[in-house]
């Protein structure tokens, strides 16, 4: 199997069979008369519909993300935007705050 090249080769009764997949990634629209013809000739047993749903999000609640980012990643980041927002102010007060004690009159350390 060569998924990238979109073909499948196998043997049936000693004969080499190659199935070539569609070369286009884009789905094509089906006309109603084509579906009725398939149904009338019992050529199809089931029909599934795939519909793309884009949730409506108001523009002022969106994070600014690069347009080159993958759509799935963009949707995930927008879904959990409260985690990815830039922090505002100091962190909340914790049960135990960590501090760095400085000696009085000491100069800043150069690193």
N, C-alpha and C positions, 0 to 999 in steps of 0.2 A: 504494500500500500504506500502510495506517495501522496500524502495529504496536501502538501504544498503545490504539487503539480496537478492535483485533482484527477487522479486516475487510479484504478484498481485492476490488477492483473491476477488471474487465477486459472486453474485447469478444471475443465469439466469433460469427463470421458476422454481424456487424453488430448483434448483440444485447448489451446491457450486462448483465453477470453480476456479482453481489455475493455473496461468500462471507463469512458471519459466523462468527467463531471462538467458542470456548467463552468464556462470561463468568466462569466460576469458575476460580480458579488452583489449586484443590485437586483432586488426583487422586481418582478414585472406585475402590472395590474392584470387581473383576470376580469373579463367581461361577463356579464350576467348570462348571455346566450351560450358562452362556453361552459359555464357551470351547469346550466339546464341540459345541455347536450350530454355532458358526462354523466349526469344523474339519470337521464332517460335511457342511456345505453348500459346502465349498471357498471360503469367504468370506475366509479368511486364508491367506497363504502362509508367513508366519514369525511367530513370537511371541518377543518379547524381555521379559526380566524385569529390572527395576531394583530393586536392594535398597540401602537406605541402611545404610552401615556406620559406626558410631561407634567409634573405637578406645578401648579401656579404658585410662584413665590414672588412676593412684592420686591421691587428693585431696591428699596431702602434697607431691606434686611439681608441683602446678599453681601458676601465677602468679595473683595476684589481679587480675582484669580486670573492667571494667564489664560489666554484663549487657546493656547496650544495644549492645555492639559486634557487628559482623557476624560470623556463625559462621565464615566462611572465614578472616577475619583472626584470630579467636581461635585456630583450629586451627593457623595458620601460626606465630603467636607461641608457642603451646605446643610446637610441633614444634622450634622453634629457641630454646627458653627460656634456654639457656645464654648466648645473645647478649644477651637482654633482662633478665637478672637484675641486681639492684642490685649494684654493686661492693662487695666485702668487703676492707677494709684498703687498703694501698698497692698501686699497680700493680707488676707484676713488674719485676725489674731488667733493664734493656736494655743493649745494647752501649755506647750513648752516652746518659748521663742528662743532661738539661738542667737547669741550676741558675741561680738568680738570685743573683748576688753582691751582698751588702750591705756598705756601708762600716761599719767598727766604730764604735759609738756613735751611729749615725744614727737619727733618729726615723722612725716610719712616715709614709708620704706620704698626705696627704688628697687624695682625688680628688673 
